[in-house]
Amino acid sequence: MTQTDFVKLVLPFKDKVFRLAKRLLVSKEEAEDATQEVLIKLWNNKEKIEGYNNVEAFSMTMTRNLCLDRLKSKQAQNLKIVHSNYQDHNVSLQKQLEINDSVDWVSKIMEELPDQQKIIVQLRDIEEYDFDEIAKVLEMNETAVRVALSRARKTIREKLTKKHSYGIN
Amino acid sequence: MALINIEQLLEKYDNAETSLAEEAQIRAYFAEEDVPAHLESYKLLFQYVSQTKQEQFTKDVPLLPKAFGTKRTKLYQWISVAAVAVLMLGAYFQVNQMNQKTSLNDLSQEQLMAYNQTMEVFNLVSSKLNKGTNHLGALNLVSSKLNEGAENLIHIKEFNKATNRIIKNK
């Protein structure tokens, strides 16, 4: 497999890998790091992945495992991920305020979800995966995915409504 | 889209029963500006979703490291092998040179002279030393004579004793 082939293969889902990593690791730098690692792992095993029929699902599983591992080792070190750098500083002040006001709530609320639910919401609502694809990535059955997703969606909406009607907190 | 319709869809959405197509419908609905107040929270959610969707991985990934890296490490390995070979050869020649015995023929005039002079001096010292040992031989002789004398003294002692006894007996 040449480099161009690999880039073609990876291009459709590298952003998805990154977004999933960011959902789990929160910080942009950490997510970039994790994505890079996933892609390099894929590249190093490029002979093997040619045999897989669904490289994307495989990569997502890999990303998930990698991120969860990192979170675990972080916890073991008793280090909190720094949340201060999760925002793109290039956006204008006006836009930043706007984001802070409303949409940022959603991301804060999502951060509070359990990891499993985070992944499911990410894959379903943002990446628009089918349930069977999600089930494949997470190595669990579809019903469990649906249950977790429903729970997560309800939690998000509940908290969002609360925040929305009472203002900040 | 009718409000009733969207509310039904949202309920299904909350129960995670919507299909992807239905979810796309919901998103399309919330992408529009005017949304009833009680659905405002959903709007935020879908705004966030569509915003997040645009996030991209922009960092460059160095894809070459493995192929490039192996080539490089291989090169380094061969360099180290070559270095070891050079070292071994160097050591071999060095030792060889040291082991070669230089004969008198290889020496230059001056060196030869110096050599001869030293040899002469050594010879002189050794001859003197031999003379010294000859003198020591004389000393040895003296000591043996002394010993003889001492033995004679013992004889005299014996003789003394014998005379004493004779005197007592008298």
Interface residues (C-beta under 8 A of the other chain):
Chain A: Q3 F6 V7 K14 D15 V17 F18 R19 K22 E32 T35 Q36 L39 I40 W43 N44 S102 V103 W105 V106 S107 R124 D125 I126 E128 D130 V145 R146 V147 L149 S150 R153 K154 I156 R157 L160 T161 H164
Chain B: Y13 D14 N15 A16 E17 L20 E23 A24 E40 S41 Y42 L44 L45 Q47 Y48 V49 Q51 T52 K53 E55 Q56 F57 K59 V61 P62 L63 L64 P65 K66
